[in-house]
Amino acid sequence: MLDELDVVILAAGKGTRMRSQTPKVLHTLAGKPMVSHVLETAQALNPSRTHVVIGHGADQLQAALEGTDVHFALQAEQKGTGHAVAQTLEQLGQGKVLVLYGDVPLIRRETLAALLANVDEQHLGLLTVTLTNPHGYGRIVRNDAGEAVAIVEQKDANAEQLTINECNTGIMAMTRPVKALAASAVGRKRPGRVLPDGCDCHGR
């Protein structure tokens, strides 16, 4: 059953900082919308299903991706990444789930394949990055065995956690517990429900 793979591409955001009426993921790089690069990389993994979560500029995104083999899920209100993934829950299979971002076009197939290889029913996979200046990013907290046990957002971190320079990219892979994880994130009372809200869990 774990041979199944669902890819969820988050593409509902407004991209306010870009100060453009064009949805963020439709801005072009090397002659193609950013989301198209992400979709091509995802398809190279031969997923069972690919889901694109749309919201802001939904009609434009659907038009741009016309003819591609994707399922669209509408996030009518942008309430964070956990809420976005939750819009796909009824469409997901029973295997692995890979969560990508439509505005991260340079991610490589090899990186994602390695991430998926570390995922089983007891472990989710987190793609992390080590930064000289980690300000603003969620920190990866590890136990003495080197396992990732929590993701702590910048504003929730204590002084010790703020010294950590291994950070969350937001890209993650997991098995069926994605449903509980997304539901957990949606159930929190924070204004933006993000997947790390549910991530007091074992990761690699």
C-alpha positions as CSV (number, residue, x, y, z in Angstrom):
1,M,0.0,0.0,0.0
2,L,2.9,2.4,0.7
3,D,3.8,2.1,-3.0
4,E,1.0,4.7,-3.5
5,L,2.1,8.3,-3.6
6,D,-0.1,11.4,-3.4
7,V,1.6,14.7,-4.1
8,V,0.0,17.8,-2.7
9,I,1.2,21.1,-4.2
10,L,0.1,24.2,-2.2
11,A,-0.7,27.1,-4.5
12,A,-3.5,29.0,-2.9
13,G,-1.5,32.0,-1.4
14,K,-1.8,35.6,-2.5
15,G,1.9,36.4,-2.5
16,T,1.2,39.8,-0.9
17,R,4.9,40.7,-0.7
18,M,5.2,40.4,-4.5
19,R,2.8,43.3,-4.9
20,S,1.3,41.8,-8.0
21,Q,-2.2,40.9,-9.2
22,T,-0.8,37.7,-10.6
23,P,-1.0,34.7,-8.3
24,K,2.5,34.2,-6.8
25,V,2.9,30.7,-8.2
26,L,2.2,31.9,-11.8
27,H,5.1,34.3,-11.9
28,T,7.5,32.9,-14.4
29,L,11.0,31.5,-14.1
30,A,12.9,30.3,-17.2
31,G,9.9,31.0,-19.3
32,K,7.4,28.9,-17.2
33,P,5.2,29.6,-14.2
34,M,6.9,28.5,-10.9
35,V,4.1,26.0,-10.2
36,S,4.8,24.3,-13.6
37,H,8.4,23.6,-12.6
38,V,7.2,22.1,-9.3
39,L,4.5,20.0,-11.1
40,E,7.1,18.7,-13.6
41,T,9.4,17.6,-10.7
42,A,6.5,16.0,-8.9
43,Q,5.4,14.1,-12.0
44,A,9.0,12.7,-12.3
45,L,8.3,10.8,-9.1
46,N,5.4,8.9,-10.9
47,P,2.8,9.7,-8.2
48,S,-0.5,7.9,-8.1
49,R,-2.3,11.3,-7.8
50,T,-1.3,14.9,-7.8
51,H,-3.4,17.5,-6.0
52,V,-3.0,21.3,-6.4
53,V,-4.6,23.4,-3.7
54,I,-5.9,26.6,-5.2
55,G,-7.4,29.7,-3.7
56,H,-6.3,33.2,-4.7
57,G,-6.5,33.4,-8.5
58,A,-8.1,30.0,-8.7
59,D,-9.4,30.5,-12.2
60,Q,-6.1,31.7,-13.5
61,L,-4.3,28.6,-12.0
62,Q,-6.8,26.2,-13.4
63,A,-6.4,27.8,-16.8
64,A,-2.6,27.7,-16.6
65,L,-2.6,24.0,-15.7
66,E,-5.3,23.0,-18.1
67,G,-4.5,19.7,-19.7
68,T,-2.3,18.5,-16.8
69,D,-3.2,15.4,-14.8
70,V,-4.0,17.0,-11.5
71,H,-6.9,17.2,-9.1
72,F,-7.8,20.7,-7.9
73,A,-8.8,21.3,-4.3
74,L,-10.2,24.7,-3.3
75,Q,-9.1,26.6,-0.2
76,A,-11.7,29.3,-0.2
77,E,-10.1,31.0,2.8
78,Q,-6.4,31.1,3.2
79,K,-6.0,29.8,6.8
80,G,-2.5,28.3,6.6
81,T,-0.8,25.2,5.3
82,G,-2.5,22.7,7.6
83,H,-5.9,24.0,6.5
84,A,-4.7,23.9,2.9
85,V,-3.7,20.2,3.1
86,A,-6.9,19.4,4.8
87,Q,-8.8,20.4,1.7
88,T,-7.3,17.3,0.0
89,L,-7.9,14.7,2.7
90,E,-10.9,13.1,1.1
91,Q,-8.9,12.6,-2.1
92,L,-5.8,11.0,-0.6
93,G,-5.0,7.3,-0.9
94,Q,-3.5,5.0,1.8
95,G,0.1,5.4,0.9
96,K,2.7,8.2,1.2
97,V,1.9,11.9,0.9
98,L,4.4,14.5,-0.2
99,V,3.6,18.1,0.5
100,L,5.3,20.7,-1.8
101,Y,5.0,24.4,-2.4
102,G,4.1,25.9,-5.8
103,D,6.6,28.8,-5.2
104,V,9.6,26.5,-4.7
105,P,10.5,25.8,-8.3
106,L,14.1,24.7,-7.9
107,I,13.5,21.6,-5.8
108,R,15.1,18.5,-7.3
109,R,13.6,15.1,-8.0
110,E,16.6,13.5,-6.3
111,T,16.1,15.4,-3.1
112,L,12.4,14.4,-2.9
113,A,13.1,10.8,-3.7
114,A,15.6,10.7,-0.9
115,L,13.1,12.3,1.4
116,L,10.4,9.7,0.5
117,A,12.8,6.8,1.0
118,N,13.0,7.7,4.7
119,V,9.3,7.6,5.3
120,D,7.4,4.7,6.9
121,E,4.4,4.3,9.1
122,Q,6.4,5.4,12.2
123,H,8.4,8.2,10.7
124,L,7.6,11.3,8.6
125,G,10.2,13.0,6.5
126,L,11.2,16.6,6.9
127,L,13.2,18.5,4.4
128,T,15.4,20.9,6.5
129,V,18.0,23.5,5.7
130,T,20.9,24.8,7.8
131,L,21.2,28.6,7.7
132,T,23.8,31.0,9.0
133,N,21.0,33.4,9.9
134,P,17.8,31.4,10.7
135,H,15.7,34.4,11.8
136,G,12.1,33.9,10.8
137,Y,12.2,30.2,10.2
138,G,10.8,27.3,12.3
139,R,13.5,25.4,14.2
140,I,14.0,21.7,14.1
141,V,14.3,20.3,17.6
142,R,16.1,16.9,17.8
143,N,16.5,14.5,20.7
144,D,19.8,12.9,21.9
145,A,19.4,10.2,19.2
146,G,19.4,12.8,16.5
147,E,15.7,12.3,15.7
148,A,13.6,15.3,14.8
149,V,10.9,15.5,17.5
150,A,9.4,19.0,17.0
151,I,9.2,22.0,14.8
152,V,9.0,25.2,16.8
153,E,8.1,28.4,15.0
154,Q,10.2,31.5,15.6
155,K,7.7,33.3,17.7
156,D,7.1,30.3,19.9
157,A,10.8,29.4,20.4
158,N,12.6,29.8,23.7
159,A,16.1,31.3,24.0
160,E,17.8,27.9,23.6
161,Q,15.7,26.9,20.6
162,L,16.5,30.2,18.9
163,T,20.1,29.2,18.7
164,I,19.3,26.3,16.5
165,N,20.2,26.9,12.9
166,E,18.5,23.8,11.3
167,C,15.3,25.1,9.9
168,N,12.0,23.8,8.4
169,T,11.5,24.3,4.7
170,G,7.9,23.2,4.9
171,I,8.4,20.3,2.5
172,M,7.5,17.1,4.2
173,A,6.5,13.5,3.4
174,M,4.5,11.1,5.5
175,T,2.0,8.2,5.4
176,R,-1.6,8.1,6.5
177,P,-1.0,10.1,9.7
178,V,-1.1,13.1,7.4
179,K,-4.8,13.1,8.1
180,A,-4.4,13.4,11.8
181,L,-1.6,15.9,11.3
182,A,-3.6,18.2,9.1
183,A,-6.7,17.8,11.4
184,S,-4.5,18.7,14.4
185,A,-3.2,21.9,12.7
186,V,-6.7,22.9,11.6
187,G,-8.0,22.4,15.2
188,R,-5.5,24.8,16.7
189,K,-6.6,28.4,17.5
190,R,-3.7,30.1,15.9
191,P,-4.8,32.5,13.0
192,G,-2.8,30.6,10.5
193,R,-3.0,26.9,10.8
194,V,0.4,25.5,9.7
195,L,1.4,21.9,9.4
196,P,4.1,22.2,12.1
197,D,1.4,22.9,14.6
198,G,0.8,19.1,14.6
199,C,4.5,18.1,14.4
200,D,5.4,16.9,17.9
201,C,6.3,13.7,16.2
202,H,9.3,11.5,15.2
203,G,10.8,12.6,11.9
204,R,14.0,12.0,9.9
